[in-house]
Amino acid sequence: MPAPSQAFVARYDENNQEFSLAGTVRPEADGEVADGIAVFNRALGHVRGTLYVNVKRLARLNNTGFRILARAMVEACRARPELKIVVVTSSVVGWATAKFGRLRLIEPRISVYEYDGQFYPGQSFLEDGGFIPILRNQTRMTWRHERAILPRHGLTPGLAMADICCGIGDFAVLAQREFAPSRLVALDHSKSSLAYARAVAAEFGIQGIEYTYGDAAEMLLDADQFDFVTCRHSLQIFNRPDLILRELFRICKPGGRIYITNEKNSHCLGEPRAQSIQWTYTEVAKLFEHFEMDVELGPKSRRYLVDAGFHDIRVESFMVTNLDGDPQDFADMIAAWEAVYAGDMAVKRGDPPEFIERFRQGFRDHIHAALHPKGYAGWPIWVASGQKPI
Ligand SMILES: C[S@@+](CC[C@H](N)C(=O)[O-])C[C@H]1O[C@@H](n2cnc3c(N)ncnc32)[C@H](O)[C@@H]1O
């Protein structure tokens, strides 16, 4: 067992030839990390070709610890001319990439790979700030429904809560006002969205929300901490939603609940001009699929929660419509979708102008339906929650 100041876990995964070191490594002397180095040396005994050294969750490492680990890696390369070492870092642990990157100067066969630089196909659309107007409108539209739905899924005042993939943090603000959680962590991997969230919080004097930069698939948050963990409209944008669910499960307290929302875009609807609208949203689903995102995930939520080990699963759906409030809000949301889906994503996929024009027309028809005095326009959402077994 490491000493308390060395709260680290060292493991070797033979399948992936991956030695991982997670937690805090702050030794005063070499002997204090002997267990970790022993795991590393055992790994060397098995590995052929490339050894991956995963430090994605190595939150703290002092200079002594770095020197010990670096020496072990350099000596391994010098003893084995065929060996390569790839250190896998994450931008969430900000110092790691530069620090381990310097090792290349000492030993060229040690390289660094920052895994979340380009780690899911839709990342550039979601993290570059273009999504901010979309998220703002969406949350305004869904909150009218969700504030009544959330208590049915277990949210009551005073709970420790986390909103994972919080986007621009507006849901966290609304949840804090309505449900006064005892603690509220809001985590996202978009620096621009978090900067926006922090600026809004500062402007409106909102306190107590812990906005955190992080990777939902590899969170630095401790296990079993939160009574209620939300993850809204986000499982559908990952190519591996099961990895996120595993993390949501981990940080949730036994007996606590997680709450997810997702869409089924091809079921967006409107009257008049129903056919054009339906065509466009069926194409939206295909467009996201091209970038390995599943915006049809909503009705699959139950299966995902069962497979992730949750109990007492509750599922319901609701429809955001033009009649919920000001129809112009609905129209603005569709205009923001059109700008990103037709203006950015379809262009990036390489769609021809005729396709893009027809694609845009469906959004315009949806706006027409929303603003028409006898029209109806809808956007369906699936809500699901499950309890972590006690
Ligand atoms: C569709 S948005 C939803 C945001 C927010 N939950 C909402 O409903 O407005 C998806 C969010 O997931 C974030 N995200 C994507 N990958 C992530 C990751 N690996 N870790 C944390 N956040 C991530 C994106 O930056 C984006 O803010």
The ligand as an SDF file (V2000), in Angstrom:
LIG
                    3D

 27 29  0  0  0  0  0  0  0  0999 V2000
  -25.0200   18.8040  -26.9840 C   0  0  0  0  0  0  0  0  0  0  0  0
  -24.0570   19.5800  -25.7760 S   0  0  0  0  0  0  0  0  0  0  0  0
  -25.1300   19.5500  -24.3640 C   0  0  0  0  0  0  0  0  0  0  0  0
  -24.7450   20.5410  -23.3100 C   0  0  0  0  0  0  0  0  0  0  0  0
  -25.6970   20.6880  -22.1210 C   0  0  0  0  0  0  0  0  0  0  0  0
  -25.8030   19.4720  -21.3480 N   0  0  0  0  0  0  0  0  0  0  0  0
  -27.0550   21.1480  -22.5840 C   0  0  0  0  0  0  0  0  0  0  0  0
  -27.9910   20.3630  -22.5370 O   0  0  0  0  0  0  0  0  0  0  0  0
  -27.1490   22.3080  -22.9710 O   0  0  0  0  0  0  0  0  0  0  0  0
  -22.8230   18.3910  -25.4130 C   0  0  0  0  0  0  0  0  0  0  0  0
  -21.7530   18.8960  -24.4850 C   0  0  0  0  0  0  0  0  0  0  0  0
  -20.8720   17.8130  -24.1750 O   0  0  0  0  0  0  0  0  0  0  0  0
  -19.5660   18.3710  -24.0500 C   0  0  0  0  0  0  0  0  0  0  0  0
  -18.5880   17.2890  -24.1580 N   0  0  0  0  0  0  0  0  0  0  0  0
  -18.2710   16.6000  -25.2530 C   0  0  0  0  0  0  0  0  0  0  0  0
  -17.3510   15.6760  -24.9640 N   0  0  0  0  0  0  0  0  0  0  0  0
  -17.0900   15.7630  -23.6540 C   0  0  0  0  0  0  0  0  0  0  0  0
  -16.2410   15.0470  -22.7700 C   0  0  0  0  0  0  0  0  0  0  0  0
  -15.4990   14.0310  -23.1640 N   0  0  0  0  0  0  0  0  0  0  0  0
  -16.2200   15.4090  -21.4910 N   0  0  0  0  0  0  0  0  0  0  0  0
  -16.9960   16.4300  -21.0540 C   0  0  0  0  0  0  0  0  0  0  0  0
  -17.8060   17.1380  -21.8530 N   0  0  0  0  0  0  0  0  0  0  0  0
  -17.8670   16.8040  -23.1360 C   0  0  0  0  0  0  0  0  0  0  0  0
  -19.4890   19.3760  -25.1560 C   0  0  0  0  0  0  0  0  0  0  0  0
  -18.4480   20.3040  -24.9460 O   0  0  0  0  0  0  0  0  0  0  0  0
  -20.8860   20.0010  -25.0590 C   0  0  0  0  0  0  0  0  0  0  0  0
  -20.8920   21.0890  -24.1790 O   0  0  0  0  0  0  0  0  0  0  0  0
  1  2  1  0
  2  3  1  0
  2 10  1  0
  3  4  1  0
  4  5  1  0
  5  6  1  0
  5  7  1  0
  7  8  2  0
  7  9  1  0
 10 11  1  0
 11 12  1  0
 11 26  1  0
 12 13  1  0
 13 14  1  0
 13 24  1  0
 14 15  1  0
 14 23  1  0
 15 16  2  0
 16 17  1  0
 17 18  1  0
 17 23  2  0
 18 19  1  0
 18 20  2  0
 20 21  1  0
 21 22  2  0
 22 23  1  0
 24 25  1  0
 24 26  1  0
 26 27  1  0
M  CHG  2   2   1   9  -1
M  END
$$$$
